Amino acid sequence: MPRTPQVPYRAIADALRERLEAGEWLPGEQMPSSAELAAEYGVSRTTAARAVRVLADEGRVTVVRNWGAFVAER
């Protein structure tokens, strides 16, 4: 990811939010793992997990510890 004034986890959260809104993942469907997202966006797993937590705080995904993140039912 190129450097921008926005911190990486927020930029990734924005990108994931757009992908969710576009219907890339359906309600109840598991999202890619933090490791997969980290590789895709060129960041650490911690940064990718933090981005997913932002979406969880917004109620867009449900995170099940040691299992994964799932798109919330809307």
Secondary structure in CASP SS format (residue, H / E / C, confidence):
PFRMAT SS
TARGET T0000
AUTHOR 0000-0000-0000
METHOD secondary structure of the structure
MODEL  1
M C 1.00
P C 1.00
R C 1.00
T C 1.00
P C 1.00
Q C 1.00
V C 1.00
P H 1.00
Y H 1.00
R H 1.00
A H 1.00
I H 1.00
A H 1.00
D H 1.00
A H 1.00
L H 1.00
R H 1.00
E H 1.00
R H 1.00
L H 1.00
E H 1.00
A C 1.00
G C 1.00
E C 1.00
W C 1.00
L C 1.00
P C 1.00
G C 1.00
E C 1.00
Q E 1.00
M C 1.00
P C 1.00
S C 1.00
S H 1.00
A H 1.00
E H 1.00
L H 1.00
A H 1.00
A H 1.00
E H 1.00
Y H 1.00
G C 1.00
V C 1.00
S C 1.00
R H 1.00
T H 1.00
T H 1.00
A H 1.00
A H 1.00
R H 1.00
A H 1.00
V H 1.00
R H 1.00
V H 1.00
L H 1.00
A H 1.00
D H 1.00
E C 1.00
G C 1.00
R C 1.00
V E 1.00
T E 1.00
V E 1.00
V E 1.00
R C 1.00
N C 1.00
W C 1.00
G E 1.00
A E 1.00
F E 1.00
V E 1.00
A C 1.00
E C 1.00
R C 1.00
END
